[in-house]
Amino acid sequence: MEYLKITEELSFSRIIQGFWRLVQWDWSTKELEAFMQGCIERGVTTFDTAEVYGFGQCETQLGKVFSKNPSLRKQIQLVSKTGIFNHDGFKYYDTSYERIKASCKESLQRLSCDSLDLYLIHREDPCFDPQETGKALLELKKEGLVKEIGVSNFDPIKFQALNQFCENLLCTNQIEWNPCCFEHIQSGMIDLLTQNHLHPMIWSPLAGGKLFTSQESPYIKVTEKLSEIAQRHGVEAEIIAYAWLLYHPVKAMPIVGSSKLSRLDSAIKALDVTLERWEWYEIYTASSGARLR
Ligand SMILES: NC(=O)c1ccc[n+]([C@@H]2O[C@H](COP(=O)([O-])OP(=O)(O)OC[C@H]3O[C@@H](n4cnc5c(N)ncnc54)[C@H](OP(=O)(O)O)[C@@H]3O)[C@@H](O)[C@H]2O)c1
């Protein structure tokens, strides 16, 4: 496994395991513990969750494992997020000072932990005051409840606005990126991160599985191209999808969302595959139909 320095104090495994879908997996604490140990044995030591996943249930399930086996918490880097809430089934965002401070303490309680390695603001909040949000994040860091701070799904303008009020301590942006999603390439976010030597965490690296299950045209076109390139390299198409993300100089860290360690192995194998530059562009143009001039 490769590890990347996120800050002077913190390194992440280049391949991260995500737990968004954990509640659907319907696992016992023992099954979850075995899965987490399987990740650690593979060198995948960075785990991603959020307060909104299963409306707190995901953190609670992870917390039960940490209570049962406290040594496990020491072997991993734990990431959680705040900012998405529900009022009688209606979704809204809240990045206010009071909410962030309270949410972090609630997450730690559910996770049965003293601190998080990284705490993220989950989504861009249209009703966002960067000064207030920044103050809350800096205080959590000073109180030792979170080691590092960052954001998720932010565009360059909101990223820079918040960073200004966080003593430039934002250390990542967790963003959606896969061969059918180019939002952050188009917004310039990936350029901003590359320029600042910050590494994004990548969610839905396989488009939530749609790369291999959807019958819609962009996915079919990409999958055909991934399979063609995979044949050339003598590996599976899934590995090429991860290799495409890993190729970029920003040094992205894909978050695998699968419940199967065999699929985590595919992401790990991608670390040994180097695409030709023209192969990267074959995938880049396959779904978007982007015309290079
Ligand atoms: N910051 C954010 O806003 C945000 C948003 C979404 C997610 N996330 C994070 O990112 C993580 C990953 O996101 P994701 O779960 O969407 O990632 P993903 O890895 O793109 O998708 C995982 C899903 O695809 C399925 N899958 C994988 N390979 C497949 C194949 N070859 N054929 C059919 N199905 C396949 C998996 O099913 P199996 O379990 O059966 O393998 C699973 O349901 C999440 O766990 C979460 O931590 C963050």
The ligand as a MOL file (V3000), in Angstrom:
LIG
                    3D

  0  0  0     0  0            999 V3000
M  V30 BEGIN CTAB
M  V30 COUNTS 48 52 0 0 0
M  V30 BEGIN ATOM
M  V30 1 N -18.7170 13.1820 0.4000 0
M  V30 2 C -19.8210 12.7640 -0.1890 0
M  V30 3 O -20.7290 13.5500 -0.5210 0
M  V30 4 C -19.9660 11.3140 -0.4730 0
M  V30 5 C -21.0370 10.8620 -1.2670 0
M  V30 6 C -21.1350 9.4970 -1.5170 0
M  V30 7 C -20.1820 8.6240 -1.0040 0
M  V30 8 N -19.1690 9.0960 -0.2260 0 CHG=1
M  V30 9 C -18.1290 8.1680 0.3230 0
M  V30 10 O -17.5370 7.4790 -0.7500 0
M  V30 11 C -17.6370 6.0730 -0.5300 0
M  V30 12 C -17.7210 5.3660 -1.8560 0
M  V30 13 O -18.8810 5.7690 -2.5940 0
M  V30 14 P -19.7180 4.6650 -3.3850 0
M  V30 15 O -20.2130 3.6300 -2.4510 0
M  V30 16 O -20.7060 5.3690 -4.2350 0 CHG=-1
M  V30 17 O -18.5100 4.0520 -4.2650 0
M  V30 18 P -18.4050 3.0420 -5.4580 0
M  V30 19 O -17.2550 2.1650 -5.1100 0
M  V30 20 O -18.4020 3.8050 -6.7300 0
M  V30 21 O -19.7390 2.1730 -5.4350 0
M  V30 22 C -19.9300 1.0960 -4.5570 0
M  V30 23 C -21.1740 0.3320 -4.9970 0
M  V30 24 O -20.9380 -0.2210 -6.2940 0
M  V30 25 C -21.1420 -1.6140 -6.2520 0
M  V30 26 N -20.1550 -2.2250 -7.1570 0
M  V30 27 C -18.8200 -2.0920 -7.1250 0
M  V30 28 N -18.2430 -2.7700 -8.1290 0
M  V30 29 C -19.2440 -3.3500 -8.8080 0
M  V30 30 C -19.2900 -4.2050 -9.9490 0
M  V30 31 N -18.1750 -4.5840 -10.5820 0
M  V30 32 N -20.5090 -4.6250 -10.3780 0
M  V30 33 C -21.6240 -4.2530 -9.7370 0
M  V30 34 N -21.6530 -3.4510 -8.6360 0
M  V30 35 C -20.4720 -3.0040 -8.1850 0
M  V30 36 C -20.9320 -2.0310 -4.7980 0
M  V30 37 O -21.6520 -3.2080 -4.5160 0
M  V30 38 P -21.0110 -4.3820 -3.6020 0
M  V30 39 O -21.0820 -3.9370 -2.1890 0
M  V30 40 O -21.9230 -5.5420 -3.8960 0
M  V30 41 O -19.6070 -4.6180 -4.0950 0
M  V30 42 C -21.5120 -0.8060 -4.0660 0
M  V30 43 O -22.9130 -0.8940 -3.9550 0
M  V30 44 C -18.8470 5.9110 0.4050 0
M  V30 45 O -18.8310 4.7180 1.1540 0
M  V30 46 C -18.6920 7.1230 1.2930 0
M  V30 47 O -17.7410 6.8400 2.3180 0
M  V30 48 C -19.0410 10.4110 0.0370 0
M  V30 END ATOM
M  V30 BEGIN BOND
M  V30 1 1 1 2
M  V30 2 2 2 3
M  V30 3 1 2 4
M  V30 4 1 4 5
M  V30 5 2 4 48
M  V30 6 2 5 6
M  V30 7 1 6 7
M  V30 8 2 7 8
M  V30 9 1 8 9
M  V30 10 1 8 48
M  V30 11 1 9 10
M  V30 12 1 9 46
M  V30 13 1 10 11
M  V30 14 1 11 12
M  V30 15 1 11 44
M  V30 16 1 12 13
M  V30 17 1 13 14
M  V30 18 2 14 15
M  V30 19 1 14 16
M  V30 20 1 14 17
M  V30 21 1 17 18
M  V30 22 2 18 19
M  V30 23 1 18 20
M  V30 24 1 18 21
M  V30 25 1 21 22
M  V30 26 1 22 23
M  V30 27 1 23 24
M  V30 28 1 23 42
M  V30 29 1 24 25
M  V30 30 1 25 26
M  V30 31 1 25 36
M  V30 32 1 26 27
M  V30 33 1 26 35
M  V30 34 2 27 28
M  V30 35 1 28 29
M  V30 36 1 29 30
M  V30 37 2 29 35
M  V30 38 1 30 31
M  V30 39 2 30 32
M  V30 40 1 32 33
M  V30 41 2 33 34
M  V30 42 1 34 35
M  V30 43 1 36 37
M  V30 44 1 36 42
M  V30 45 1 37 38
M  V30 46 2 38 39
M  V30 47 1 38 40
M  V30 48 1 38 41
M  V30 49 1 42 43
M  V30 50 1 44 45
M  V30 51 1 44 46
M  V30 52 1 46 47
M  V30 END BOND
M  V30 END CTAB
M  END
